[in-house]
């Protein structure tokens, strides 16, 4: 078991896995609150153009994907805010154009190939380099700083934009910040989970935590714990069983969701019975003179 920590590429992969497990649910919880669960998937399509452009220009695909993803995410948010009936068509063109651009650019480059593109689409442990780890650490620090430091403001905007605007919050700036942070998270996760599966890691741990939690704070913490657990477990399993890391991580996250959903059903029933019993006790303790008139009439009759 300890040999996994003795290989350099697995050391880098485990570091990246931990950071992905923290950052993806941390921003994903706001996307779920905003009913934008598939936003990460759209950004992942756009990031492919950045990856291809990085290979074409012989620069870091991670940093180039970050730049293109941020531009794409801001465009998506502007379309959402100002787009009319044809906003969904514009988004579809943006997503498919990003995917097509990535495939075209990486095949035009001298150093890129379909094998390189596949490692970014579905994740690859052996290709995580030292420069990738450095970029992932810096980007993850930004995501954590935003999602934790501004959690109250982001939660308010995600719950009710009109109420947040009335309270004086800069709603437009916060919406753009959420979009940018989601774009950064996609590039953080693409080396481990892959661009096509990163959205699942943003959403599934949050959905799993919501099955047994009732407050935003507890849901946030539990979703990060679940995300970290499945990314580490999936990475280790991928090493020993020689299976794709991204697919393994996502399936583990779905498995956790299924288990917590099964546990939540009896817990919800028990909680409902407890609430009903407490209400009945409180009603019985109220004097007859202080009960509602219809209830008093029912008793006297």
Secondary structure, 3 states (H helix, E strand, C coil): CHHHHCCHHHHHHHHHHHHHHHHHHHHHHHHHHCCCCCHHHHHHHHHHHHHHHHHHCCCCHHHHHHHHHHHHHHHHHHHHHHCCCCHHHHHHHHHHHHHHHHHHHHHHCCCCCHHHHHHHHHCCCCCCCHHHHHHHHHHHHHHHHHHHHCHHHHHHHHHCHHHHHHCCCCHHHHHHHHHHHHHHHHHHHCCCCCCCCHHHHHHHHHHHHHCCCCCHHHHHHHHHHHHHHHHHHHHHHHHHHCCCHHHHHHHHHHHHHHHHHHHHHHHHHHHHHHHHHHHHHHHHHCCHHHCCHHHHHHHHC
